Amino acid sequence: MSARQRSTTAAVSHADGGTVRPVIAVRRVGADEARLRESALAEALADVLIDCVEGGASVSFMLPLSRDKALTFWRGVLAGAARQERVLLVAETAIGRIIGTVQLITALPDNQPHRADIAKMLVHRDARRQGVAAMLLAAVDQTARDEGKTVLVLDTVTGSDAERLYQRAGWQIAGMVPNYALMPDGAFCGTTFLYKQL
């Protein structure tokens, strides 16, 4: 399996000693798939985005988030993946339902060929506390290495569960900006900028 096709899986074994089967897999959406399956992927990813925003995630969108707006966003992301300006990873259940996603943005200025940004790390609320976020982070780290990136940067809400997750995964805080953005309900929130050296 090539680095571009590599996936990460979580598995369970049956109590009776039966076969181990994958429960959740993280995989890369390739450029061809991003073009050929744009509509189906955008629909599935919109479900995750809308759920996260309705759950209070500050990820650039305000309530109420319309399906049309979510679909437009994901079509743009998929177009970027098709142009290989970003890498889109998805976490799927055994039946192929997308329950999480993260992006590695690689199209950066010429003087930053070694760096990438992490964006839109999302896990559907009904799939949380199952290790999906940790799997996505591990997969995006490996993808960044495969792409020759040595410095990763992201931002998240100060004091959030996400900030603690990133720190547990080895991310370092670079700094914080108070009142940097709004939560989906309109309340101000601080933003923490983090980095990771690979």
NORLINLIN-V686498 format. One record per backbone hydrogen bond with DSSP energy under -1.0 kcal/mol. CO is the residue of the C=O (numbers start at 1). NH is the residue of the N-H. Records with the same first field share a line. If there is no record, write none. Layout:
CO = NH  NH
This chain:
8 = 26
10 = 23  24
12 = 21
14 = 17
21 = 12
24 = 10
25 = 92
26 = 8
27 = 90
30 = 34
31 = 35
32 = 36
33 = 37
37 = 41
38 = 42
39 = 43
40 = 44
41 = 45
42 = 46
43 = 47
44 = 48
45 = 49
46 = 50
47 = 51
48 = 52
49 = 53
50 = 54
51 = 55
52 = 57
53 = 56
57 = 59
66 = 70
67 = 71
68 = 72
69 = 73
70 = 74
71 = 75
72 = 76
73 = 77
74 = 78
75 = 79
76 = 80
77 = 81
78 = 82
79 = 83
80 = 85
81 = 84
85 = 106  107
87 = 104
88 = 29
89 = 102
90 = 27
91 = 99  100
92 = 25
93 = 96
97 = 93
99 = 124
100 = 91
101 = 122
102 = 89
103 = 119
104 = 87
105 = 117
106 = 108
109 = 112
112 = 115
114 = 150  151
116 = 153
117 = 105
119 = 103
122 = 101
124 = 127
125 = 128
131 = 135
132 = 136
133 = 137
134 = 138
135 = 139
136 = 140
137 = 141
138 = 142
139 = 143
140 = 144
141 = 145
142 = 146
143 = 147
144 = 149
145 = 148
150 = 198
151 = 116
152 = 196
153 = 118
154 = 194
156 = 192
157 = 160
160 = 164
161 = 165
162 = 166
163 = 167
164 = 168
165 = 169
166 = 171
167 = 170
172 = 195
175 = 193
177 = 191
181 = 189
183 = 186
184 = 63
187 = 183
189 = 181
190 = 158
191 = 177
192 = 156
193 = 174  175
194 = 154
195 = 172
196 = 152
